Amino acid sequence: MNMNDLNEAFQLINDFGGDFEGEKDIALIEKAESALNLKFPPSYRVFLKTLGCGDIEGLEFYGLIDDNFESSSVPNAIWLTLHERKASGLPDHLVLIYGLDDGTLYAVDTKTTGLDGENPIVRYGADGVAEKVADSFGSFLLSELKTVL
């Protein structure tokens, strides 16, 4: 598994700061996977374990805060994903990780898995069309950080 992009992203976050939730226990990550009835890819699991969720320079990356998946808010990815499944019919194989002010959402697409165990990141529009934007969460995170740092 190639984690170079994720490690480079972590270095940028370390260098430039940001407001991140902090380390999360593996039991919480597994509880989140169970709530969504899927498995997270390796780079997203490492992000959740290391940083949880948070923002830097106006970019907010969704993840884990605590185990309240039923009455939370952004940036709780599990709550948001479950909410959007009910409210808008978000497909069960997508995990929302990022959003834009125009309503565009970005998600881990767990339906597709590469040889390295990673799932691609897709842009998911209001029209229900998913378009691949990155090969992994680590690549997506690094790419987004480089736009502002």
Contacts in CASP RR format, 6 or more apart in sequence:
PFRMAT RR
TARGET T0000
AUTHOR 0000-0000-0000
METHOD contacts of the structure
MODEL  1
MNMNDLNEAFQLINDFGGDFEGEKDIALIEKAESALNLKFPPSYRVFLKT
LGCGDIEGLEFYGLIDDNFESSSVPNAIWLTLHERKASGLPDHLVLIYGL
DDGTLYAVDTKTTGLDGENPIVRYGADGVAEKVADSFGSFLLSELKTVL
1 42 0 8 1.000
1 43 0 8 1.000
1 116 0 8 1.000
1 117 0 8 1.000
1 118 0 8 1.000
2 116 0 8 1.000
3 42 0 8 1.000
3 43 0 8 1.000
3 46 0 8 1.000
3 138 0 8 1.000
5 43 0 8 1.000
5 136 0 8 1.000
5 138 0 8 1.000
5 139 0 8 1.000
5 141 0 8 1.000
5 142 0 8 1.000
6 43 0 8 1.000
6 46 0 8 1.000
6 47 0 8 1.000
6 136 0 8 1.000
6 137 0 8 1.000
6 138 0 8 1.000
6 141 0 8 1.000
6 142 0 8 1.000
8 142 0 8 1.000
9 138 0 8 1.000
9 141 0 8 1.000
9 142 0 8 1.000
9 145 0 8 1.000
10 50 0 8 1.000
10 51 0 8 1.000
12 142 0 8 1.000
12 145 0 8 1.000
12 146 0 8 1.000
12 149 0 8 1.000
13 20 0 8 1.000
13 51 0 8 1.000
13 56 0 8 1.000
13 145 0 8 1.000
15 149 0 8 1.000
16 56 0 8 1.000
16 57 0 8 1.000
16 149 0 8 1.000
17 56 0 8 1.000
18 54 0 8 1.000
18 55 0 8 1.000
18 56 0 8 1.000
18 57 0 8 1.000
19 54 0 8 1.000
19 55 0 8 1.000
19 56 0 8 1.000
20 51 0 8 1.000
20 52 0 8 1.000
20 53 0 8 1.000
20 54 0 8 1.000
20 55 0 8 1.000
20 56 0 8 1.000
21 51 0 8 1.000
21 52 0 8 1.000
21 53 0 8 1.000
21 54 0 8 1.000
21 63 0 8 1.000
21 64 0 8 1.000
21 65 0 8 1.000
21 75 0 8 1.000
22 50 0 8 1.000
22 51 0 8 1.000
22 52 0 8 1.000
23 49 0 8 1.000
23 50 0 8 1.000
23 51 0 8 1.000
23 52 0 8 1.000
24 48 0 8 1.000
24 49 0 8 1.000
24 52 0 8 1.000
24 64 0 8 1.000
26 49 0 8 1.000
28 64 0 8 1.000
28 66 0 8 1.000
28 67 0 8 1.000
29 40 0 8 1.000
29 45 0 8 1.000
29 48 0 8 1.000
29 49 0 8 1.000
29 64 0 8 1.000
31 67 0 8 1.000
32 40 0 8 1.000
32 48 0 8 1.000
32 64 0 8 1.000
32 67 0 8 1.000
32 69 0 8 1.000
32 77 0 8 1.000
32 78 0 8 1.000
33 39 0 8 1.000
33 40 0 8 1.000
35 69 0 8 1.000
35 78 0 8 1.000
35 82 0 8 1.000
36 78 0 8 1.000
36 81 0 8 1.000
36 82 0 8 1.000
36 92 0 8 1.000
36 95 0 8 1.000
37 92 0 8 1.000
38 92 0 8 1.000
38 93 0 8 1.000
38 95 0 8 1.000
38 110 0 8 1.000
39 110 0 8 1.000
40 48 0 8 1.000
40 95 0 8 1.000
40 108 0 8 1.000
40 110 0 8 1.000
41 108 0 8 1.000
41 110 0 8 1.000
41 113 0 8 1.000
41 117 0 8 1.000
41 118 0 8 1.000
41 119 0 8 1.000
41 136 0 8 1.000
41 137 0 8 1.000
42 116 0 8 1.000
42 117 0 8 1.000
42 118 0 8 1.000
43 118 0 8 1.000
43 136 0 8 1.000
43 137 0 8 1.000
43 138 0 8 1.000
43 139 0 8 1.000
43 141 0 8 1.000
44 95 0 8 1.000
44 97 0 8 1.000
44 108 0 8 1.000
44 119 0 8 1.000
44 137 0 8 1.000
44 138 0 8 1.000
47 61 0 8 1.000
47 63 0 8 1.000
47 137 0 8 1.000
47 138 0 8 1.000
47 141 0 8 1.000
48 63 0 8 1.000
48 64 0 8 1.000
51 61 0 8 1.000
52 63 0 8 1.000
52 64 0 8 1.000
52 65 0 8 1.000
53 60 0 8 1.000
53 61 0 8 1.000
53 62 0 8 1.000
53 63 0 8 1.000
53 64 0 8 1.000
53 65 0 8 1.000
53 75 0 8 1.000
53 76 0 8 1.000
53 77 0 8 1.000
54 60 0 8 1.000
54 61 0 8 1.000
54 63 0 8 1.000
54 75 0 8 1.000
55 61 0 8 1.000
55 75 0 8 1.000
56 145 0 8 1.000
56 148 0 8 1.000
56 149 0 8 1.000
57 148 0 8 1.000
57 149 0 8 1.000
58 148 0 8 1.000
59 98 0 8 1.000
59 144 0 8 1.000
59 145 0 8 1.000
59 148 0 8 1.000
60 74 0 8 1.000
60 75 0 8 1.000
60 98 0 8 1.000
60 99 0 8 1.000
61 75 0 8 1.000
61 97 0 8 1.000
61 98 0 8 1.000
61 141 0 8 1.000
61 144 0 8 1.000
62 74 0 8 1.000
62 75 0 8 1.000
62 76 0 8 1.000
62 77 0 8 1.000
62 80 0 8 1.000
62 96 0 8 1.000
62 97 0 8 1.000
62 98 0 8 1.000
62 99 0 8 1.000
63 75 0 8 1.000
63 76 0 8 1.000
63 77 0 8 1.000
63 78 0 8 1.000
63 97 0 8 1.000
64 76 0 8 1.000
64 77 0 8 1.000
64 78 0 8 1.000
65 72 0 8 1.000
65 75 0 8 1.000
65 76 0 8 1.000
66 72 0 8 1.000
68 76 0 8 1.000
68 79 0 8 1.000
69 76 0 8 1.000
69 78 0 8 1.000
69 79 0 8 1.000
69 82 0 8 1.000
70 79 0 8 1.000
70 82 0 8 1.000
71 79 0 8 1.000
72 78 0 8 1.000
72 79 0 8 1.000
73 79 0 8 1.000
73 80 0 8 1.000
74 80 0 8 1.000
77 95 0 8 1.000
77 96 0 8 1.000
77 97 0 8 1.000
80 96 0 8 1.000
81 90 0 8 1.000
81 94 0 8 1.000
81 95 0 8 1.000
81 96 0 8 1.000
81 107 0 8 1.000
84 90 0 8 1.000
84 96 0 8 1.000
84 105 0 8 1.000
85 92 0 8 1.000
90 96 0 8 1.000
90 107 0 8 1.000
90 124 0 8 1.000
91 111 0 8 1.000
91 130 0 8 1.000
93 109 0 8 1.000
93 110 0 8 1.000
93 111 0 8 1.000
94 107 0 8 1.000
94 108 0 8 1.000
94 109 0 8 1.000
94 110 0 8 1.000
94 122 0 8 1.000
94 124 0 8 1.000
94 130 0 8 1.000
95 107 0 8 1.000
95 108 0 8 1.000
95 110 0 8 1.000
96 105 0 8 1.000
96 106 0 8 1.000
96 107 0 8 1.000
96 124 0 8 1.000
97 106 0 8 1.000
97 107 0 8 1.000
97 108 0 8 1.000
97 121 0 8 1.000
97 137 0 8 1.000
97 140 0 8 1.000
98 105 0 8 1.000
98 106 0 8 1.000
98 140 0 8 1.000
98 144 0 8 1.000
99 105 0 8 1.000
99 106 0 8 1.000
103 125 0 8 1.000
103 126 0 8 1.000
104 123 0 8 1.000
104 124 0 8 1.000
104 125 0 8 1.000
104 126 0 8 1.000
105 123 0 8 1.000
105 124 0 8 1.000
105 125 0 8 1.000
106 121 0 8 1.000
106 122 0 8 1.000
106 123 0 8 1.000
106 124 0 8 1.000
106 133 0 8 1.000
106 140 0 8 1.000
107 121 0 8 1.000
107 122 0 8 1.000
107 124 0 8 1.000
107 130 0 8 1.000
108 119 0 8 1.000
108 120 0 8 1.000
108 121 0 8 1.000
108 137 0 8 1.000
109 119 0 8 1.000
109 120 0 8 1.000
109 121 0 8 1.000
109 122 0 8 1.000
109 130 0 8 1.000
109 132 0 8 1.000
110 119 0 8 1.000
111 119 0 8 1.000
112 119 0 8 1.000
112 120 0 8 1.000
113 119 0 8 1.000
116 136 0 8 1.000
118 135 0 8 1.000
118 136 0 8 1.000
118 137 0 8 1.000
119 136 0 8 1.000
119 137 0 8 1.000
120 132 0 8 1.000
120 133 0 8 1.000
120 134 0 8 1.000
120 135 0 8 1.000
120 136 0 8 1.000
121 132 0 8 1.000
121 133 0 8 1.000
121 134 0 8 1.000
121 135 0 8 1.000
121 136 0 8 1.000
121 137 0 8 1.000
121 139 0 8 1.000
121 140 0 8 1.000
122 130 0 8 1.000
122 131 0 8 1.000
122 132 0 8 1.000
122 133 0 8 1.000
123 130 0 8 1.000
123 131 0 8 1.000
123 133 0 8 1.000
124 130 0 8 1.000
133 140 0 8 1.000
134 140 0 8 1.000
134 143 0 8 1.000
END
